[in-house]
Amino acid sequence: VIVTPDVSTEYRKRERDKAAIATHIEHIVAAVPGNVAVYFSSFALRDLVASEMGLLGRPVIFQERDMNEDDRNRVLETMARGEGHVLLAVLGGIFSEGIDLPGAGLLAAVIVGPALPAVGLERRLMSAWFQEKHGHGFRYAYQVPGMSRVVQAAGRVIRTMDDVGAIVLIGRRFIQNDYQAFFPAEWTAERSASPAVQLTALW
């Protein structure tokens, strides 16, 4: 598990850091000798960063907004062959939870920012209620669901006792204690501004 904190995925900083995020992803993909899933906090962030990326020589699959069960199964069948595809998907979506791609089906997951829920009236009311009842409004209304999606997506990598893989968390928030508190106990995360170096050594 590697945390790359030298970029921000916060909404107001995305335009500034989109090229740097894209470069990180390009280098990570180049260092992984097989399938990689890249999970973004939203389709908007995915499309913004993807427009900056050049994944030469690697077949890319985009999760579409309106995919049905047949579409999902076709993608999973393609990934299961272990032919070096790069899946660009979103956290909390049909490819980040409840799927099994053991062995060569998925060697690495790159997670670009925590998937915090969008701010709206319902979420503000929820945050206010949790703040009044428990003193941690932002944590329960935003961080808990956001980091739950991160952990679910990361869990797609290791599906059997024989699997070897990597999880790369991109974004400054992943080094903050209140986000790392949600990391599973078995994660030993190391910080790196050049995760491709560790990934090359892993394989």
C-alpha positions in Angstrom: 0.0 0.0 0.0 1.5 3.3 -1.1 0.3 6.8 -0.4 1.3 9.5 -2.9 0.5 12.9 -1.2 2.2 15.5 -3.4 -1.1 16.3 -5.2 -4.5 17.3 -4.1 -7.9 16.0 -5.3 -9.9 18.7 -3.6 -12.3 20.3 -5.9 -10.7 23.8 -5.9 -7.2 22.3 -6.6 -8.1 19.8 -9.3 -7.4 22.0 -12.3 -4.0 22.9 -10.9 -3.0 19.3 -10.2 -4.7 17.3 -13.0 -1.5 17.0 -15.1 0.5 15.8 -12.1 -2.1 13.3 -11.2 -2.2 12.0 -14.8 1.6 11.7 -14.8 1.5 9.6 -11.6 -1.0 7.3 -13.1 0.9 6.9 -16.4 4.1 5.9 -14.4 2.2 3.5 -12.2 0.5 1.8 -15.1 3.9 1.5 -16.9 5.4 -0.2 -13.8 2.6 -2.8 -13.4 3.0 -5.8 -15.7 -0.7 -6.5 -16.1 -4.2 -5.2 -15.4 -4.7 -2.0 -13.4 -7.9 -0.4 -12.2 -7.9 3.3 -11.5 -10.7 4.5 -9.4 -11.7 8.2 -9.2 -14.0 9.9 -6.7 -16.3 11.0 -9.6 -16.8 10.8 -13.3 -16.0 14.5 -13.5 -12.6 14.0 -11.9 -12.0 10.8 -14.1 -12.7 12.7 -17.3 -10.6 15.7 -16.2 -7.5 13.6 -15.5 -8.0 11.2 -18.4 -7.9 14.1 -20.8 -4.3 14.7 -19.6 -3.2 11.0 -19.8 -1.3 9.1 -22.5 -1.3 5.4 -21.8 0.5 4.4 -24.9 0.4 0.7 -25.7 -2.2 -0.2 -23.0 -5.8 -1.0 -23.9 -8.1 1.3 -21.8 -11.6 0.5 -20.6 -13.9 3.4 -19.5 -16.7 2.8 -17.1 -19.7 4.5 -18.6 -22.4 6.1 -16.6 -25.2 3.9 -18.0 -23.7 0.4 -18.1 -26.0 -2.5 -17.5 -25.3 -6.0 -16.2 -24.3 -7.3 -19.6 -21.8 -4.4 -20.2 -20.4 -5.1 -16.7 -19.9 -8.8 -17.4 -18.2 -8.1 -20.7 -15.7 -5.9 -19.0 -15.1 -8.4 -16.2 -14.5 -11.2 -18.8 -12.0 -9.0 -20.6 -10.2 -8.1 -17.4 -10.1 -11.8 -16.3 -7.9 -12.6 -19.2 -5.1 -10.6 -17.7 -4.0 -8.9 -20.9 -2.8 -5.6 -19.4 -5.9 -3.5 -19.6 -6.4 -0.3 -17.7 -9.9 0.2 -16.2 -10.8 3.8 -15.5 -13.7 3.6 -13.1 -15.4 5.4 -10.2 -15.5 4.7 -6.5 -18.8 3.3 -5.3 -19.6 2.1 -8.8 -20.2 -1.3 -10.4 -16.5 -2.1 -10.7 -15.4 -1.0 -7.2 -17.5 -3.3 -5.1 -18.6 -7.0 -5.3 -16.4 -8.1 -8.1 -13.7 -10.8 -8.1 -10.6 -10.6 -10.4 -8.1 -13.0 -8.8 -4.6 -13.6 -10.1 -3.8 -11.8 -13.3 -7.3 -10.3 -13.3 -6.2 -7.3 -11.3 -2.6 -6.6 -10.1 -3.0 -3.0 -8.8 -5.7 -0.5 -7.8 -5.0 3.2 -8.0 -7.4 5.3 -6.0 -7.5 9.0 -6.8 -8.9 10.8 -3.7 -11.5 9.7 -1.2 -15.1 9.6 -2.5 -16.6 12.1 -0.2 -20.4 12.6 -0.8 -21.4 15.8 -2.6 -22.4 18.7 -0.5 -26.2 19.3 -0.5 -29.1 20.1 1.8 -29.6 16.4 2.9 -25.9 15.9 3.6 -25.7 19.2 5.5 -28.6 18.2 7.7 -27.1 14.8 8.3 -23.8 16.4 9.3 -25.6 18.8 11.7 -27.5 15.8 13.3 -24.3 13.8 13.8 -22.5 16.9 15.2 -25.3 17.4 17.7 -25.5 13.7 18.7 -21.9 12.6 18.5 -19.7 15.7 18.1 -18.3 14.4 14.7 -20.6 15.7 12.0 -18.1 15.8 9.1 -16.7 12.4 10.0 -20.0 10.5 10.0 -21.6 12.4 7.1 -18.7 12.6 4.8 -15.6 10.6 5.8 -17.2 7.4 6.8 -19.0 6.8 3.4 -16.1 8.3 1.4 -13.4 6.1 3.0 -15.7 3.0 3.0 -15.7 3.3 -0.8 -11.9 3.6 -0.9 -11.5 0.4 1.2 -14.1 -1.5 -0.9 -12.2 -0.6 -4.1 -8.8 -1.5 -2.6 -10.2 -4.9 -1.6 -10.6 -5.9 -5.3 -6.8 -6.5 -5.6 -6.2 -9.4 -3.1 -8.9 -12.0 -3.6 -7.0 -15.2 -2.8 -4.2 -16.3 -0.5 -1.8 -16.5 -3.6 -2.5 -13.0 -4.9 0.2 -10.4 -5.0 -0.8 -6.8 -5.8 -0.5 -3.1 -4.9 -2.8 -0.3 -3.8 -1.8 3.2 -4.6 -3.7 6.1 -2.9 -3.2 9.4 -4.6 -4.0 12.6 -2.8 -2.9 14.7 0.2 -5.9 13.7 2.3 -4.6 10.1 2.5 -1.7 11.2 4.8 -4.0 12.9 7.3 -4.7 11.0 10.5 -8.5 11.3 10.3 -8.4 9.6 6.9 -5.8 7.0 7.8 -7.9 6.0 10.8 -10.1 4.2 8.3 -7.2 2.1 6.8 -7.6 -1.6 7.5 -5.3 -3.0 10.3 -3.4 -5.1 7.8 -2.3 -2.1 5.7 1.2 -0.9 6.2 1.2 2.2 4.1 4.4 3.8 2.9 4.6 7.3 1.5 6.2 7.9 -1.8 6.3 10.7 -4.4 7.5 8.1 -7.0 5.3 4.9 -6.4 6.4 3.4 -9.7 9.8 2.7 -8.2 8.3 0.5 -5.5 5.9 -1.2 -8.0 8.8 -2.0 -10.3 10.6 -3.7 -7.4 7.5 -5.6 -6.3 7.3 -7.4 -9.7 
